[in-house]
Each structure stands twice: as structure tokens, then as C-alpha cells.
Amino acid sequence: MIKFTNQFILIGYKGVRLFIRCYRLFLRVLRRLDLMLGKFSPLAPVLDRLPIPRGMGYFLPEKLSLADFFGMLEQRNVRYVVLRWHEKLPENPQDGDIDLLIHDDDVNLLQGLFTARITAVAFDIYTASAQYGFTYKNLPYYPPHLAYEVLAKRQRSQAGIFVPSPRHYFLSLAYHTLYHKMDAALFTERNDPRHENSKYVAKLKELAAAAGFNGEINFTALDGFLFTNGWRPPFDTLRKLLAENPQAGIEAPCLKQAIATDLLVFVVREAAAQRGQIEAILERIKRLPLEIFTVAEIGEADRQLIKESIRGGEWGSEDFPYNYPGGLPVMLIVAIDHAPAPVSETYKKRYPFVNNAHTLLKHQIRQDLNDDKRCGHWANAVHCSDDVYEALDYLAIACPAQVSELLRKHPEFTPYWQALQAFGGSVSGPEPVLAASELR
């Protein structure tokens, strides 16, 4: 009966999602027509009243000033910061969008503050733990624990709006410049016009003393500083960011084709332990031709640190139907796959770093674990590394002592480990990936 009810609910859920996609398309058409018709557009009052789907772009109503907008955020007790270029706000709006970082619990407090109409003042809004629609290319804008730190240490500007502290302004701007923008100025010499004329370089120089940075404003020095201060993104996140910015010319370790023997690391979360499902997970993994290398429990003292060091610190928000909290990681199941399976082109587009279809077993495990639970009570209790590089990185973070044992018994993984270490060194200086894992 539960399975039938779930199927019925999921059909309805898919219908709602289809409706939302159609509404988004409808809204795009209305916005274009409104722009074409100009200031006398009869669509303006319509767009002012329409709801805005998450991630569709947020604009300040023409009847509302920026000063009034920030005053309303204050009245509603919204925990926010203007991430950068706030020096002339609210009197003189900056060129480009205003980037806001918002506490997850305060998203609903933003209702009614924006218009669906495209106006002169636009906002990009990100939540600390990357709620749906408030992400950067489906990734957390910053690792969530760092985003919450920025919000916790925020300060008021002279104009009374909330901005990052000087130290966090430098760290967050350096992160944005390096890993989001991959600004070309950071790869040039000091006397290069692109370097001297970059607003990012100029602002980072201005803020450097407040953060205790006294090096050159270039990629290598800044990346090393962020690494030392715990602000470099984890390997799996950094690799995805680099893939989005190929112009930087930095290539992260990535399999070009399937390998003869693969390494898989399944990460089990608290929800599975609370529901007594760990044995079921192990049994499901053993149905495949996998050799279990180790099953390692994660101590309570290490769980939060490991969460922050894997998946960019973002483990999937509890959105329908996975509303039951997955919780912290509690166990690693490390498996050797001697017969990797090819990945279909459909899945390859969705998971570009996956070269072994057995990695996608996580989806079947989740389905099995939730089969007897009602929709809305499902838990996303199992994750898996995308490829051998992520698997080695996860193992080094959670169980560093196991890496040497793995390489001793399975020397075929040594080249991948060396490539992973070389990547860590090439980006930030001499620190290898293992050292990064141990310091986290």
C-alpha cells in the first residue's frame, strides 16, 4: 500500500514540477515582451504581482529604493550580507548584480520584496547551505560552514547595511575571484595591464592587510593562503569549479576513460544508522562483484569535520521527497571493483566525472532503504565517490591511515594517488593532498 501511495504522490510531484517549468518559460516570455514594450508596458503591474520561481532572477521594484529595501531586511530580521562592492550602497547602486548571502532559515522572509519584472537593480541570492534555487551552478556558493561564519562575523557598513568583516571580505572575495571567476588578471605579471586594471586585484590589495596577507596577488599565492586558512574548496568541489572555467588552464585529475580496477567509497549517514539500515546497505553492495576493502566507522568527534571536507560541505538539502534529515557521515565502506561497468551517455551528461556505472548503485540503495517509508519521510542516507580520485580523497580525509595500506595491497591505485597529490601541490604550493586532509 505504501509503494502504491508513493507512486501516486510522485506522479503528482512530477506534474507540479512540469507546471513550474512551464511557468518559468511563461515568465521568461513575459519579461522579454515587457522589455520590448519599454516604460509604457501594460505588463508591468502584472509582473509586479507574479510569484518568482527560485533561481529566476530577483529585481528591485521601481517603487522601492535600495535604502528602503535594506531597511525592510532589517525590519524582518533577515540575516544577510552584501558580499562585495558595497562601498557606495545604498545611494549608488553598483554596476552588475548585488550579491546577497542569506541565512537558510530566513529565505521565506524575502517574500514580497522583489518583482518578477526586469529592473535596473538586480540581485543574486545565495543561501549558506545551498538551498534549491540559491546555489552557484548547483554548488554551494561557499562551503556552508564558511558561509555561516561570514554571516556570524558580519559588520555594519557606514551606511548601516550588513557586510563581511574586513578579514572575511578578503577571504570571500579571494575565493570568488579564484574559483568562481578564475580572473585572468591572477595569471598575469604585475606590470601586465590586465593585472593593474583589474578591480579584483585592486580590492584584494586594499583588503590584504586586514586578513594578514602579504604576498603577491596571483593565483598561486592566494590559493595557498586560502588553503592555510581553511578556505580552499574540497577537491570534489574544486574539480567541478575548474571544469566550469576551462579558460584558467588548470586541469584537475579526471579519468578520460574507464579503468580496469576501480575504487569506490560509499559514505553512510546518520539516518541509516538511526533506522538500522547499515547491514542492508552492506548486503546490497555485496551483491555486486565488489571486494570490500574496509568498513570504517567515523567517530562522533570527526563527523562534522569530515562533512565539511567532502562534497563542498553540502550533502543535499532535505527537499521533497527526501525530507528526513540524512545527518552527518557515520561510516565509510571502501570497495575494490575488478569489473567496472560502462556508463550510459544519459548518465554521463548528468555525472561527467563518473566512469563506472557501479558508482550509481547509490540510487538503488536509496530506493531500497525508502521503499517502506512514505514520501516526505525518505532519507538521502548514502553517497558515493564519482571516481577513483574522489575515492582516494575521501579515504585520505576520513581514514588517512588506510591510504598506505590500500596502496600496499593494490599498487594499481598508486598512479592515481600520485596525480591527486601532484594536483594539490600544483595549485597551492608544496602541500600535498594528504597533508590537506590531515589538517582539515
N, C-alpha and C positions, 0 to 999 in steps of 0.2 A: 504493500500500500504506500509506503514512504517513497519507494522508487517511482511509482506512478505519479504521486503528487509532485515530486521533484521535477519530473519530466514536464508536467503541465505548467509548473511555475517557471521553469527555464524557457519554455516556448513563449510564455508571456513576457519574460525578461528580454528575450531576443527581439520580440516585437517592439518593446519600448525602446531598445537600442536602435532599431531600424527607424523608428519615428524620430528619434533625436538626430540621427544622421540626416534625415530628410529635412528636419527643421534647420539644421546648421546650413545646409545648402540653400534653403529658402532665405535665411538671414543674409548669407553672402550676396545673393541676388539683390535683395532689398538695399543692402549697403551700397552696392555698385550703382543702382538706379538713383539713390539719394545723392551720391557724389556727382553723378552726371547732371542732375537737375539743379544742383547748387543751392544757394541760400534760400531760394523760394520753394524748395522741395516740399510737397504736401506729405511726404513720408516721414518728416522729422518728428511730429508728435507720435506717430505710430512706433517708430524705432525707440523713442524715449520710454515707451511703456512695455516693450517686448522684453522677456527674460533673456539673459545671456548665458548660453551653454558654457561650461568650464573650458578654458583654453581658447575661446573665440576672440579674444582681444577686449580690453577694457578701456573705456574712454570717459573723460570727464564731461558731464553735461555742460552745455554752453552757459546755462543759467547759474552754474556753481563756480566760484573762484577756487583756486588752489588753497588759499588761506582758509576758506570755509570748509573745503574738503578735509584738510588736516585737522581742523577744529572738530569736525564730526567724528573722525577717527578717535580723537581724544575723548569726546563725549561718550562714545560707545566702548571705551576701554579696549580698543584694539591694540594688541601688542605687535608693533611693526617697526621696521627701519627702512629708510630710503638708503639703498645700498651705496650709491655713488653719485657724484656730480650734483650734490645737494646745496652747494655753497650759495647759490643765488635764489634758492627756493624760499618761500613760495612766490615772491614777487615776479621773478623772471623765469618762466618755465625753460628747461634745458632743451637743447636740440635732441631729438630722439625720445624714446620712451623713458618714463620714470620707473625704475626697478624697485619693487617693494618686496621685502621678505616679511611674511606674516606667520604668526604662531598658528599651528594647526587648529587649535580649539577656537580660534576667532574668525574663521572663514565665513561663517554664517552671519557675522556682524557686518559684513560688507554689503549685504543686500540693500538695494535701492540707492547705492552711492554712484553707480555707473550707468551709462547709456549704451544701448546697442548701436547707436549712430556713431560713425567715424567723425571725431572732432579733432581740434588742434592739439589736445593734450591726451596722450595715450599712456597706459600703464602695462608693464609686465609684472605679473604677480606670481610669487613662488612661496610655497609653504615649507616649513622647516623639514618635514619628513616626506615631502614629495607626494602629497595627495594627488589623486587623478585630476588632470587639468591644470595643475600648478607645478609642473616639472620643467626641466630643461632637456628637451629631446628625450623624454621618457626616463630621465635620470634625475636624482636629487640635484638641486642647484649647487648646494654644498653638502658634504656628508652631514646627516641630520644632527649628530651631536655637536658639530661645529656651528651649524646654523642656530641651534638653541643657545649656544654660547654667545654668538653675536647678539641675539635678542636679549639675553640676560645682562650683557655688559653695555647695552645701548646708552647713549647720552643725548641730551637735547642740544640742538644747534642754537646759535644766537637768535634764530628766528622762531625757536620753540618747537621745531619738528624733531622726531627721533631719528638719530643717525648712528652708525657704528662708532665705537670708541676709536681714537686715532690708531691704536695698535691693530684693532680688528678691521679698520678701514684699509690699512696697508695689506694685511693678510688676505682679506676677501677680494680686494682689487687685484692683488698679485695672482691669486687663484683664477680669477675671471680672465685676466689678461693672458696668463699662460695656458690654461686648459680649456677655456671656452673660446676665446678669440684667437689663440695662437698668433698673437700680433707679430707681424713681420719685423717690426722695429726691434724686437727682442733677439733677433738673429742677425743683427747688423752691428757694425762698429760704431763707436761713439761719434765719430765725425761724419757718419752717413746721414744725409738729410732726413731719411725716414726715421732714424733714431731721434734726431734732435727735434723733429716736428711732431712727434707722437705725443698726444695728450696723456696717454697711459704712462709713458716714460716720465713725463714731467710731473704728474701727480705722484707717482711712486717715489721719485726723488724727494718731493716735498714731504712725504709721509715717512720716509725711511728712518729718520732718527727716532720717531715715536715708537717704532717697532723694534729698534735696536739693530737695524740692518745697515751695514756699512760697506757692502760690496758693490760690484758693478750691476747696473740694471740690464741684465740679459737673462736668457732662459736658464742657462746652467746655474748661475749664482742664485737666482730667485727660486728655482726648483729645489736646490739644495737647502736653502733657508726654510722653505715651506716644509720640506721633509723633516728637518731638525725640529721644527715647531709643531709637528703633527698635523700639518695642513696639506700634505700631498695626498691626492685621492688614492684609494687602494688600487692594486694592479688591474683588477677586472674592470673597474670604472675608468681608470686612466686609458686602458686599451680602447674602450668604446669612444671616449672623447677624442683620442688620436685618430680613430677611424673616421670620425666626423670632420676632421680637419687635416686632410692629406697634404695640404699646402705647406704644413710645417716641416715635412720631410722626415719626421720621426716615425719609424715603423716599429710597432710593438710585436713581440713574438706571437706568431699566429700560424696555425697549420694551413698549408696550401692544399693538402690532400690528406686522406685517411692514413693512419699508421698501422703497422702490423699488430702491435700490442699497445693498448690504451690504458690510461689510469682514470678512474672515476672516484670522486669523493662526494658521497651523499651526506648532507647536513640535516640532522633531525632536530626539530624544535620542541619546545616545552609542551605544546598541545598534544603531541604524540605520546609523550611520557605521561601526561595527566590522564589521557584516555586509555592508557595501557596498550598502545599500538606498536611499540617498538619491535616486539617479536614478529608481528605481522609484516612490518617493513623488511626485516631481515629475511623472512621466508620468501617474500616477493622478489627480493634481489637475488636470492639463491636459485630461483627458477631459471635465470639466465645463466649462460656458461661463463660465470664470473668467479674469479678466485678472490675470496675475502682476505685481504692482506692484514687489516687490523680493524677492530671496533674500539674506538676510544671515547670514553665519557669525558665531558668537559666540566670541570669543577665550577661551582657557583661563582667563585671569585673571578674566573676568567671569562664568563659568558658575555658580559657587556662589552669588554674589550674586543673579543672576537667578533661580536656583532658589528662593531664599529669598523673593523678592519676587512670585512668581506662585503661584497655587493654594494659598495659605497655607503654602507651603514643603513641601506634601505632594503627591507625584507618583504615588501608588499604590504600596502595598507589594507585594512580589513574592510574591503568593499564587497558588496553583494556578488555572489552568494557566500564568499569566504568571510563571514562576519565574526567567526570565533577567533580570538587572538591567537596567532601562531606562537608568539612568545620568543624567548631567547634560544640560541642554539644550545643543545644539551649533549649531542653525540655526533661523532664523525664515523662514517662507515667507508673505509677505503677499499676499493676493489680493483683487481687487475683484470682487464678484458683482453683475452687472447684471440678473440674473433669479433672485432668491431663490425657493426652493420652499417651499410651506406645510408645517408640521409636524403630524403626526398627533396626535390627542388622547392617545394612549398615550404617545408620546414627550414630549408637553408636560407630562404629570404627572411624568415622571421627570426632565426637564430644563426646569424652569419658566422659565429665562431664555433659552431657545433659541427663536428665531422663524424660523429658516431651516434647512430640512432638509439643505442642503448642509453645514452645520456637522457633521452626523453622519457625513459621509464618513470621518471618522477611524476609525470602527468597521470599515468595509470595507477601509480601508488596512491596519489592524492584521491583519485576517483574511488579506489577500493576502500580507503580509510573513511570516506564520507558517504558511502553507499547507504548506510543505515541512519544517516543524520538528515534532518530536514534542511532545506535550503535556508540560508541565513545562519545556520549553525555549523557550516563547513569550516574546516581549518586548513590553511596552507602550511602543512606541517613538515614538508620535505623539500629540500632544494638539492641541486646537483651542479657540479662544476661543468663548464661548457666544453673544456678540452684539457689536454694533459698539462698545459701551462697553468691554467686556473687550479687544477687539481693539486699541483705541486705547491702553488702559492697558498692554497687553503691549508694544506698539510703543514707547511712551514709556519703558518700563523698559529694554528691550533695545537699542533703536536710537533714542534721543531725537532725534538729528539728522534722522531721516527723517520726523518728525511734520510739521514745517513744509513739507517737500516734498510730502507727501501732501495736506495741506490746500490747498496752492497748485494742485496738479493736479486735486484733487477737492474743491472747496469745499462740496459737499453734505454732507461729514462735519463741517464746522465747527460746526454747532449741537450735535452730539453731543460734540465735544471741549470746547466751552464749558460744557456741562452737567456733564461729568466734572470740569472744573476747579472749577466752582462747588460741586460736591459736596465736593471736597477742602477748599475754603475754609470751607464752611458747617459742617463737622464739627469742624475743628481750628483755625480761625482763618484767617489770611491766606495760608497756604501752599497754592498750587495743586497739582494732581496732578503736573504736570511737575516741579515742584521736589521733590516726594516721590520721584519716580522717579529723579531725578539724585542724590539724597542716599543712595539705598539702596545 
